[in-house]
Amino acid sequence: QSTTARTLLLTLLSLFFLSTHQVFGLSSVAQVVLGRGDFGQYLSINLGFGIGVTLGIHAAGGISGAHLNAAITLTHCLLGNLPWRKLPAYLIGQFLGSFTAAATVFGLYYDALYNYSNGNFTVMGPTATASIFSTYPAPYVSLLEGFFTEFMGTLMLLLGILVIHDEKNNGALKGTQALLTGILVLGIGMGMGMNTGYAINPSRDLPPRVFTAIAGWGMDVFTAGHHWCWVPVTAPILGSLAGVLIHKLFVDFHNQPVPESGNEKGQPVVETS
């Protein structure tokens, strides 16, 4: 029991520190928004999140299985790949890490935030800054289309991760999985980010939203966009399950069996089928 408790504590601590890979993504958004286009464009944001995911997987893969996404963690629990007793530690670690990332970016760009908005932190409007930290739908996007966008983005994320790590089919070369997963996130952002900002991860969206509510943006962060806040939490979970189902039906069930060789040390649990 002491060994299990120590393992869970290490997992929580590793996710707390290593989920701060999100600093790359959030800071890239801050630089584009607050710099008014002079310090990057939309592609900069996509690259920031892709690089952050790549480094996060490299850093956390051998300790916690690189569980950086609550939707994927829950999916693995539902599939029996991860014991339910570990779920609280994983979710708490992800939440604290993402919350800390938001606080870090807030401190890093506080003067720029104040200058950009004249000290008036708003969720909507010409000088809105809440979208630096969490996702909000574009004004023209309905709640249904926003939900479908997040669902499809997470479906493609899970499907891509499973394909990258599918050694029975045509898996990626050993050592390249983290880079390819980062490129996968980059591709999702480039192709599916316009409508909602591609949260595709409850751990990426909810903790910074809570932080902004505390840090001066108020409860508008939960009511804006027709109470958008629940969509980046629920849609990725359903999209994650759908991605696993599609991979099972159209790829995994048709793979040829391979001899059991055991998992290698450091193999990310989050990215196995």
N, C-alpha and C positions, 0 to 999 in steps of 0.2 A: 504493500500500500504506500509506503514511503517513497518507493521508486516511482510509482505511478504519479503521486503528488508532485514529486520533483520534476518529472517529465512535463506534467501539465503546467507547472510554474515556468519552466524554461520556455515552453511553447508560447505561453502568454507574453512573457517578457520579450521573446524574439519577435513576435508579431507586433508588439507595442513599438519596439524600436525600428523594425524593418518595414512596417507599413508606412513609415514616414518617407518611403520612396515616392509617395504621393506629392511630396514637396516639389519634385521636378515638374509634375503636371500642373499643380495649382500656381506655382510661381511663373510658369510659362503663360498661363492665362492672365495673371496679374500684369505681366510685362506688356502683353499685347493690348490689354484694355487700358491700363493706366498710361502707357506710352503713346496712346492714340495712333497706333499703327506704325510708329517710328522705330519700334524695337521688336519687330516680328509681325507675322501674319498668322492666319488660321493654321497653316501648316506647322508653325512653330509649336502650337499647342499639341497637335497630334504627335509631333516628334518628342515633346517633353513627356507626355504620358507613355509613349512607347519605350523611351529610354528608362523611365522610372520603373516600369513593369519588368524590363529585362534585368536591371540591377536588383530589384526586389526578389526575383526568382533565384538569381545567383546567390544572394545573401541568405535567403531563408530556406532554400530548398532542402538542405541537409539537416536543418534543425526542426522546422515545423511543417515541412512538406510544401512550402511556398503557398500557404493558404492566405491569399491576399484579397479574396472575393467571398463575401458571405453567402452569395447565391450558390457558388460552387461548393463551398463547405457544406451547406445544408443538403445539396444534391448528393454529395458523397455519403452523408449520414443516411439519407433515404435509401441509397443503393446498398448500404451495408459495407461500404469501403472505409468508413471512419466510425469509430464507436461514438454513440450519442453522448457518453460522459465527457468527451473532449470538446463537444460543441460550445458550451459556455466559455471555456478558456479561449477558444479560437475567436469567437465573436467579440468577447471583451477586449482581447488583444488587438483585433482589427479596428474596433471602435476607438480605443485609446490612441492607437497609432495614427489613424486618420484625423482624429480631433487635434492631436498634437501637430500634425502637418498643417492643418488650417491655422492654428495659433501661430506657428512658425512663420508662415507666409504673411499673416496679418502683421506680425512684428517687423518682418523684413521690409514690408511696403507700407507701413503705417503713414509715413510722411507723404508718400505719393497718393495714398488713398484720401488723405485729408485734403491735399491740394487739388485732386481731381474732382472731389465732390463738395468742396468748401465745408467739410466737416459734417455733411448731411448724408449719412449712409442709407441709401434707398435700395429697394428691391427692383422696382420698375422705374422707367423714365430715362431721360437723356443722359443722366450721370449715374445710372444704376451700377452698383458694384457687387451686389450679392452673387451674381453669376460667376464671379471669380472663384467662388468657393464651392458652390453646388450648381446643379443643372436646373434650368427653367425652360419651358417650351417656347418656341418662337411665337410671336403674336398671332400668326395665321394658323397655327397648329391646334387642332381639336384635341381633347383629352383622349379620345379613342385612337386617333392617329399617333399621338405621342406614346401611348401605351404599346401600340403595335411596333413602333420604331424601337423602343427599348427591348421589347420581346425579341424582335428579329436580330438586333445587335448582339444580345446575349446568346441567342441560339447560334449565331455564326461564331461567336467567341468559343463556346463549348465545343462545337463541331470541329473548329480549327485546332483547338488544344488536343482533342482526342485523336485527330488524324496525325498531328505532329508526333504524338507519343505512341502511335499504334505500330508496335514492332511486328505484329503478325501481318501487316499489310505493306506499307511502304513508309515506315516511320523515319523521322529525321535522323541525321547522323548524331551520334552521341556527343554531347557538349554544345550542340547548336540549338537545343530546344528552347532555352531561355531567349536567345536572340530572335528566333522565329516567332515566339509568342509575343515579343515586343513588336515585331513587324506586323503581326496579326492585329494587335490593338491599333497600331498606326493605320492599317488598312481600313479597319472599321470606322475610325475617326474620319478618315478622308472620304469614305463613301456613305456613311450613315450618321454623320454628326450634325447636319444642318438643322434638323427638326428640333432636337432636344439636347444636344451637347453630349450625347452618348455616355450616360452614366454607367450602364451595363454592370453595375456593381453597387449593391446597397451600402457596402462599407466605404465606398468612395463618395457617396452622396449624403447619407443621413448624418454622420458625425460632423462634417463641416457645416451642415445646415443648422444643427443644434448650436455649434459654436457661434455662427453669425447671429442667431437669435439672442445669444448672451452678450455678444460683443458690440451691439449697437444697432443692428438692423431690425430687431424686434420680431414680433409674431407674424409679421407679413411674410416671412420666409416660408411659413407653413400654409398660408392661405393664397398666395399668389398663383397665377396660372390655373384658376379653378381648383384650388387645393391640390396642386401638382405633387406635393411632397410624397404621397403614398405610391405614386407610379414607379419611381426609381427603386423602390423597395420590393414591390410585388412582381412587376413585369420581368426583371432579371431572374427571379426565382423560377417563374414559369418557363422563360426562355431557356434557362439552363437545363431544366428537365426535358424540354422538347429537343434540345440539341443532343442530349444523351440518347433519347429514343430514336432519333433519325440515324445516328451513328450505329446503333445496335441493329436497326432494321436493314439498312442499306449498305453497311460496311462490315461490322463486326460478325454478324451471323454468317457472312460469306467468306470470312477469312479461313485460311488453313490453320489447323492447330500446330503449335510449336511446343517443343519439349520444355518442361518446367525447369527453369534455371535459377529461380529465386530472384528477389529484388536486390539490385545493387545498392550499396550504401549511398545515401544521399539522393535516391530517386524521389522526385517530388510527388507526394501522395496526391496533391490537388490536380496533377496533370496525368493521372493514369485512369484507365477505363475500368 
